[in-house]
Amino acid sequence: MNKTTRITPATPPAGFLKAVYLDCADEYGEIPAECQPYGSCACDREINYHGPNVSGETFGGVTSQWTPEKGIFFILQKTDGELWTREQLAELPALIDSIEQKIDQEIAVDLMKSRPEMLLATTTVNKLCNFAVDNGVTASAAFAAYQELTKGGHHA
């Protein structure tokens, strides 16, 4: 039996932007100059990449982040106490799906930019579907990327 292992790439997915966290602030919250992200001090630096986020109807929302070690993960933002209501829990799957769709679309946009032949007015639905399958994104992400990059299918 063949066992496959998912390997996390060393570069963040499209749409994830770098954010650096430092633990070397003084008691007033000021960060010394020698402790800036690319300075040389003994403070710990944690570099995450922030991706798409969505707001919830019944709680703060969900943000996506990426690190080489963890891959893509989600942070729940809840401001109304520790306990979760049924409504809040019921809302989570749709919010996660929404973020995953945004991530797929960012990846599709990034891939499609490198394939100018996909942006022609003669591109067919079949070509977009094949592009999606070949690149491991959803068809809806490929369609949305095409529309975004061609201004709704009409070239500027």
C-alpha positions as protocol buffer text, in pm:
chain_id: "A"
residue {
  index: 1
  type: MET
  ca { x: 0 y: 0 z: 0 }
}
residue {
  index: 2
  type: ASN
  ca { x: 133 y: 341 z: -98 }
}
residue {
  index: 3
  type: LYS
  ca { x: 125 y: 614 z: 166 }
}
residue {
  index: 4
  type: THR
  ca { x: 133 y: 976 z: 51 }
}
residue {
  index: 5
  type: THR
  ca { x: 254 y: 1259 z: 270 }
}
residue {
  index: 6
  type: ARG
  ca { x: 146 y: 1617 z: 220 }
}
residue {
  index: 7
  type: ILE
  ca { x: 453 y: 1836 z: 195 }
}
residue {
  index: 8
  type: THR
  ca { x: 408 y: 2200 z: 287 }
}
residue {
  index: 9
  type: PRO
  ca { x: 586 y: 2431 z: 42 }
}
residue {
  index: 10
  type: ALA
  ca { x: 847 y: 2675 z: 172 }
}
residue {
  index: 11
  type: THR
  ca { x: 672 y: 2974 z: 15 }
}
residue {
  index: 12
  type: PRO
  ca { x: 331 y: 3106 z: 118 }
}
residue {
  index: 13
  type: PRO
  ca { x: 29 y: 3059 z: -106 }
}
residue {
  index: 14
  type: ALA
  ca { x: -84 y: 3348 z: -326 }
}
residue {
  index: 15
  type: GLY
  ca { x: -269 y: 3616 z: -132 }
}
residue {
  index: 16
  type: PHE
  ca { x: -82 y: 3559 z: 198 }
}
residue {
  index: 17
  type: LEU
  ca { x: 114 y: 3866 z: 314 }
}
residue {
  index: 18
  type: LYS
  ca { x: 406 y: 3869 z: 559 }
}
residue {
  index: 19
  type: ALA
  ca { x: 354 y: 3978 z: 921 }
}
residue {
  index: 20
  type: VAL
  ca { x: 636 y: 3978 z: 1177 }
}
residue {
  index: 21
  type: TYR
  ca { x: 576 y: 3948 z: 1551 }
}
residue {
  index: 22
  type: LEU
  ca { x: 843 y: 4041 z: 1806 }
}
residue {
  index: 23
  type: ASP
  ca { x: 856 y: 3954 z: 2176 }
}
residue {
  index: 24
  type: CYS
  ca { x: 1116 y: 4211 z: 2279 }
}
residue {
  index: 25
  type: ALA
  ca { x: 904 y: 4516 z: 2361 }
}
residue {
  index: 26
  type: ASP
  ca { x: 992 y: 4698 z: 2682 }
}
residue {
  index: 27
  type: GLU
  ca { x: 746 y: 4752 z: 2968 }
}
residue {
  index: 28
  type: TYR
  ca { x: 594 y: 5047 z: 2779 }
}
residue {
  index: 29
  type: GLY
  ca { x: 533 y: 4847 z: 2462 }
}
residue {
  index: 30
  type: GLU
  ca { x: 815 y: 5018 z: 2270 }
}
residue {
  index: 31
  type: ILE
  ca { x: 1033 y: 4803 z: 2047 }
}
residue {
  index: 32
  type: PRO
  ca { x: 1404 y: 4895 z: 2068 }
}
residue {
  index: 33
  type: ALA
  ca { x: 1567 y: 4984 z: 1735 }
}
residue {
  index: 34
  type: GLU
  ca { x: 1808 y: 4690 z: 1761 }
}
residue {
  index: 35
  type: CYS
  ca { x: 1510 y: 4457 z: 1780 }
}
residue {
  index: 36
  type: GLN
  ca { x: 1340 y: 4552 z: 1457 }
}
residue {
  index: 37
  type: PRO
  ca { x: 1248 y: 4256 z: 1236 }
}
residue {
  index: 38
  type: TYR
  ca { x: 1582 y: 4254 z: 1056 }
}
residue {
  index: 39
  type: GLY
  ca { x: 1794 y: 4384 z: 1344 }
}
residue {
  index: 40
  type: SER
  ca { x: 2025 y: 4175 z: 1558 }
}
residue {
  index: 41
  type: CYS
  ca { x: 1898 y: 4109 z: 1906 }
}
residue {
  index: 42
  type: ALA
  ca { x: 1817 y: 3799 z: 2103 }
}
residue {
  index: 43
  type: CYS
  ca { x: 1440 y: 3846 z: 2083 }
}
residue {
  index: 44
  type: ASP
  ca { x: 1218 y: 3581 z: 1928 }
}
residue {
  index: 45
  type: ARG
  ca { x: 1068 y: 3663 z: 1594 }
}
residue {
  index: 46
  type: GLU
  ca { x: 766 y: 3482 z: 1463 }
}
residue {
  index: 47
  type: ILE
  ca { x: 688 y: 3531 z: 1098 }
}
residue {
  index: 48
  type: ASN
  ca { x: 339 y: 3443 z: 983 }
}
residue {
  index: 49
  type: TYR
  ca { x: 166 y: 3519 z: 660 }
}
residue {
  index: 50
  type: HIS
  ca { x: -188 y: 3655 z: 681 }
}
residue {
  index: 51
  type: GLY
  ca { x: -439 y: 3546 z: 421 }
}
residue {
  index: 52
  type: PRO
  ca { x: -808 y: 3608 z: 357 }
}
residue {
  index: 53
  type: ASN
  ca { x: -1049 y: 3663 z: 643 }
}
residue {
  index: 54
  type: VAL
  ca { x: -1424 y: 3678 z: 682 }
}
residue {
  index: 55
  type: SER
  ca { x: -1652 y: 3838 z: 938 }
}
residue {
  index: 56
  type: GLY
  ca { x: -1910 y: 3633 z: 1120 }
}
residue {
  index: 57
  type: GLU
  ca { x: -2273 y: 3724 z: 1174 }
}
residue {
  index: 58
  type: THR
  ca { x: -2273 y: 3601 z: 1535 }
}
residue {
  index: 59
  type: PHE
  ca { x: -1906 y: 3650 z: 1632 }
}
residue {
  index: 60
  type: GLY
  ca { x: -1588 y: 3832 z: 1523 }
}
residue {
  index: 61
  type: GLY
  ca { x: -1491 y: 3608 z: 1234 }
}
residue {
  index: 62
  type: VAL
  ca { x: -1215 y: 3384 z: 1104 }
}
residue {
  index: 63
  type: THR
  ca { x: -873 y: 3476 z: 969 }
}
residue {
  index: 64
  type: SER
  ca { x: -633 y: 3254 z: 778 }
}
residue {
  index: 65
  type: GLN
  ca { x: -259 y: 3240 z: 832 }
}
residue {
  index: 66
  type: TRP
  ca { x: 28 y: 3034 z: 694 }
}
residue {
  index: 67
  type: THR
  ca { x: 369 y: 2925 z: 822 }
}
residue {
  index: 68
  type: PRO
  ca { x: 610 y: 2677 z: 661 }
}
residue {
  index: 69
  type: GLU
  ca { x: 576 y: 2449 z: 963 }
}
residue {
  index: 70
  type: LYS
  ca { x: 196 y: 2452 z: 997 }
}
residue {
  index: 71
  type: GLY
  ca { x: 77 y: 2526 z: 645 }
}
residue {
  index: 72
  type: ILE
  ca { x: -257 y: 2709 z: 630 }
}
residue {
  index: 73
  type: PHE
  ca { x: -443 y: 2741 z: 959 }
}
residue {
  index: 74
  type: PHE
  ca { x: -734 y: 2944 z: 1091 }
}
residue {
  index: 75
  type: ILE
  ca { x: -777 y: 3174 z: 1391 }
}
residue {
  index: 76
  type: LEU
  ca { x: -1122 y: 3232 z: 1536 }
}
residue {
  index: 77
  type: GLN
  ca { x: -1191 y: 3586 z: 1658 }
}
residue {
  index: 78
  type: LYS
  ca { x: -1445 y: 3585 z: 1938 }
}
residue {
  index: 79
  type: THR
  ca { x: -1504 y: 3890 z: 2153 }
}
residue {
  index: 80
  type: ASP
  ca { x: -1815 y: 3801 z: 2352 }
}
residue {
  index: 81
  type: GLY
  ca { x: -1670 y: 3557 z: 2605 }
}
residue {
  index: 82
  type: GLU
  ca { x: -1520 y: 3211 z: 2613 }
}
residue {
  index: 83
  type: LEU
  ca { x: -1828 y: 2998 z: 2552 }
}
residue {
  index: 84
  type: TRP
  ca { x: -1957 y: 2924 z: 2203 }
}
residue {
  index: 85
  type: THR
  ca { x: -2328 y: 2928 z: 2124 }
}
residue {
  index: 86
  type: ARG
  ca { x: -2494 y: 2685 z: 1886 }
}
residue {
  index: 87
  type: GLU
  ca { x: -2543 y: 2968 z: 1638 }
}
residue {
  index: 88
  type: GLN
  ca { x: -2175 y: 3056 z: 1643 }
}
residue {
  index: 89
  type: LEU
  ca { x: -2068 y: 2694 z: 1596 }
}
residue {
  index: 90
  type: ALA
  ca { x: -2321 y: 2647 z: 1315 }
}
residue {
  index: 91
  type: GLU
  ca { x: -2173 y: 2948 z: 1134 }
}
residue {
  index: 92
  type: LEU
  ca { x: -1814 y: 2815 z: 1130 }
}
residue {
  index: 93
  type: PRO
  ca { x: -1829 y: 2571 z: 834 }
}
residue {
  index: 94
  type: ALA
  ca { x: -1965 y: 2836 z: 595 }
}
residue {
  index: 95
  type: LEU
  ca { x: -1698 y: 3086 z: 707 }
}
residue {
  index: 96
  type: ILE
  ca { x: -1418 y: 2832 z: 659 }
}
residue {
  index: 97
  type: ASP
  ca { x: -1559 y: 2744 z: 314 }
}
residue {
  index: 98
  type: SER
  ca { x: -1567 y: 3113 z: 225 }
}
residue {
  index: 99
  type: ILE
  ca { x: -1202 y: 3160 z: 323 }
}
residue {
  index: 100
  type: GLU
  ca { x: -1098 y: 2849 z: 132 }
}
residue {
  index: 101
  type: GLN
  ca { x: -1277 y: 2982 z: -178 }
}
residue {
  index: 102
  type: LYS
  ca { x: -1090 y: 3312 z: -143 }
}
residue {
  index: 103
  type: ILE
  ca { x: -758 y: 3126 z: -107 }
}
residue {
  index: 104
  type: ASP
  ca { x: -832 y: 2916 z: -416 }
}
residue {
  index: 105
  type: GLN
  ca { x: -923 y: 3227 z: -612 }
}
residue {
  index: 106
  type: GLU
  ca { x: -599 y: 3404 z: -514 }
}
residue {
  index: 107
  type: ILE
  ca { x: -402 y: 3096 z: -623 }
}
residue {
  index: 108
  type: ALA
  ca { x: -596 y: 3079 z: -951 }
}
residue {
  index: 109
  type: VAL
  ca { x: -534 y: 3449 z: -1018 }
}
residue {
  index: 110
  type: ASP
  ca { x: -163 y: 3405 z: -952 }
}
residue {
  index: 111
  type: LEU
  ca { x: -143 y: 3099 z: -1180 }
}
residue {
  index: 112
  type: MET
  ca { x: -353 y: 3257 z: -1454 }
}
residue {
  index: 113
  type: LYS
  ca { x: -131 y: 3567 z: -1464 }
}
residue {
  index: 114
  type: SER
  ca { x: 154 y: 3339 z: -1573 }
}
residue {
  index: 115
  type: ARG
  ca { x: -62 y: 3188 z: -1850 }
}
residue {
  index: 116
  type: PRO
  ca { x: -168 y: 3479 z: -2074 }
}
residue {
  index: 117
  type: GLU
  ca { x: -327 y: 3240 z: -2324 }
}
residue {
  index: 118
  type: MET
  ca { x: -592 y: 3169 z: -2059 }
}
residue {
  index: 119
  type: LEU
  ca { x: -698 y: 3535 z: -2064 }
}
residue {
  index: 120
  type: LEU
  ca { x: -796 y: 3546 z: -2429 }
}
residue {
  index: 121
  type: ALA
  ca { x: -1155 y: 3630 z: -2521 }
}
residue {
  index: 122
  type: THR
  ca { x: -1171 y: 3291 z: -2695 }
}
residue {
  index: 123
  type: THR
  ca { x: -1105 y: 3095 z: -2375 }
}
residue {
  index: 124
  type: THR
  ca { x: -1379 y: 2839 z: -2331 }
}
residue {
  index: 125
  type: VAL
  ca { x: -1546 y: 2700 z: -2020 }
}
residue {
  index: 126
  type: ASN
  ca { x: -1378 y: 2365 z: -2096 }
}
residue {
  index: 127
  type: LYS
  ca { x: -1035 y: 2531 z: -2102 }
}
residue {
  index: 128
  type: LEU
  ca { x: -1106 y: 2697 z: -1767 }
}
residue {
  index: 129
  type: CYS
  ca { x: -1224 y: 2366 z: -1619 }
}
residue {
  index: 130
  type: ASN
  ca { x: -913 y: 2187 z: -1746 }
}
residue {
  index: 131
  type: PHE
  ca { x: -697 y: 2469 z: -1606 }
}
residue {
  index: 132
  type: ALA
  ca { x: -866 y: 2421 z: -1267 }
}
residue {
  index: 133
  type: VAL
  ca { x: -813 y: 2044 z: -1268 }
}
residue {
  index: 134
  type: ASP
  ca { x: -452 y: 2074 z: -1385 }
}
residue {
  index: 135
  type: ASN
  ca { x: -371 y: 2328 z: -1113 }
}
residue {
  index: 136
  type: GLY
  ca { x: -566 y: 2180 z: -822 }
}
residue {
  index: 137
  type: VAL
  ca { x: -809 y: 2469 z: -777 }
}
residue {
  index: 138
  type: THR
  ca { x: -1186 y: 2467 z: -798 }
}
residue {
  index: 139
  type: ALA
  ca { x: -1361 y: 2549 z: -1123 }
}
residue {
  index: 140
  type: SER
  ca { x: -1541 y: 2836 z: -952 }
}
residue {
  index: 141
  type: ALA
  ca { x: -1202 y: 2980 z: -847 }
}
residue {
  index: 142
  type: ALA
  ca { x: -1075 y: 2955 z: -1205 }
}
residue {
  index: 143
  type: PHE
  ca { x: -1391 y: 3127 z: -1339 }
}
residue {
  index: 144
  type: ALA
  ca { x: -1368 y: 3403 z: -1077 }
}
residue {
  index: 145
  type: ALA
  ca { x: -997 y: 3453 z: -1153 }
}
residue {
  index: 146
  type: TYR
  ca { x: -1072 y: 3478 z: -1526 }
}
residue {
  index: 147
  type: GLN
  ca { x: -1345 y: 3735 z: -1461 }
}
residue {
  index: 148
  type: GLU
  ca { x: -1123 y: 3935 z: -1225 }
}
residue {
  index: 149
  type: LEU
  ca { x: -831 y: 3943 z: -1467 }
}
residue {
  index: 150
  type: THR
  ca { x: -1043 y: 4022 z: -1774 }
}
residue {
  index: 151
  type: LYS
  ca { x: -1282 y: 4263 z: -1601 }
}
residue {
  index: 152
  type: GLY
  ca { x: -1580 y: 4030 z: -1617 }
}
residue {
  index: 153
  type: GLY
  ca { x: -1472 y: 3855 z: -1935 }
}
residue {
  index: 154
  type: HIS
  ca { x: -1438 y: 4179 z: -2135 }
}
residue {
  index: 155
  type: HIS
  ca { x: -1083 y: 4289 z: -2201 }
}
residue {
  index: 156
  type: ALA
  ca { x: -1008 y: 4651 z: -2121 }
}
